[in-house]
Amino acid sequence: MPKKSIAHLYTDLQAFERLMLLIATFVRYPGVGNSDFNDSIDTKSGGYHDALTEVSVRLQEVARDCGIDLPAYSLHTLRKDLRTLRHYNILDNRMYRWGYYLGTGAMSLVELQVAFNALTSQAKYQQDPQVNKIYQILMQRLRGLNLAEQFAYPVRAQINRAIIYTDPQEMMADSKYRGTLFEKLEQLESAIIRGQAIEIYRSRNAYQKGITEFLNIYPLQLIYSDIAWYLLHEDCQNGHLAISRLDRFTEHFKLLDSKGRDSTEQWQSLQVAHQLLENGWGLYLGKQEEQSLERQGKLDFVKVTVRFFPDVMVFIQEGEKRHKSQKISFGTKTPDGKPSYLDYRLKLPSRSLTEFSRWVYRFMGSAQFLTPKELVEKHKQAAQELLARYL
């Protein structure tokens, strides 16, 4: 006996077109329905924002572009369409508080281009091996959309270049292979997200020669800074935070806790570490005792003053946000009306004085420490040693 045909909700042509155009709207305008999506559309009434009001406006725009005369449907009808899209997993079964989009297509074409530029830089200059794979895959997909040529031009770039090997395959090709933590990036990133404790092995130590060690840590974040990739981590036993270069660890990777700790603890530790970075200068976060005092707000910071002279004054003055505590003042004026020097003042934890000094030394004879006394003496000694090498 033949089965009875069951009339579908979208058998009617107009209903079907409405559903298809709704999907097309989410594709063309990812994030549509967000109260901040487009200020040109008045979607607010008495302080209340209905996301579907904006969706309805965009739906009509898409219909006109397609040459379809779409009736003005009620928001109740659109809500039924949303239920249909959820039923077929085209939309997720969740609230779309920040606007509607399909799957992972959360970016517009312009937003994707900006993100792709950042991805390109990270693959090319920072030499992130995982990002490079994603970059290659995405380039192939963009070719299919005839967008590769448009996206290939690097409108924005971050050209800080890694001076270390990051890709194991490249190391092998150059006969420079040694197992490093770059071999375990996927496991490392998973441990960061899940808050899992791990054991890794430091095989090289540029600051304490000859000291190698196993570390039991919570990995918190992968950081690219200046010339290399670093790992921000927290000691499992005492909570000491530190930043270490990835290539100074071997490929040894042991999971100590498969369950992981609460994500709140991960976030709290990450925020504390970034506060330390903001307080200081560079990547060194200090030894355990001084770091503990700093985290409790009990550490006295050092007042540092450096005098910069005309050759470099403009560069120093341009750095208006170089450090949150900095203050700049100018010296007496020369006959041409320009200041004879610039004093740069800031407060730093003692852990940061070495890295700050290295930055000052870049300016050679155009910089002079005024305080503290220990940095004055160190700079003077460095200048004398440099002069002796040329005599």
Order of alpha helices (4+ residues) and beta strands (2+ residues): alpha-beta-beta-alpha-alpha-alpha-alpha-alpha-alpha-alpha-beta-beta-beta-beta-beta-alpha-alpha-beta-alpha-beta-beta-alpha-beta-alpha
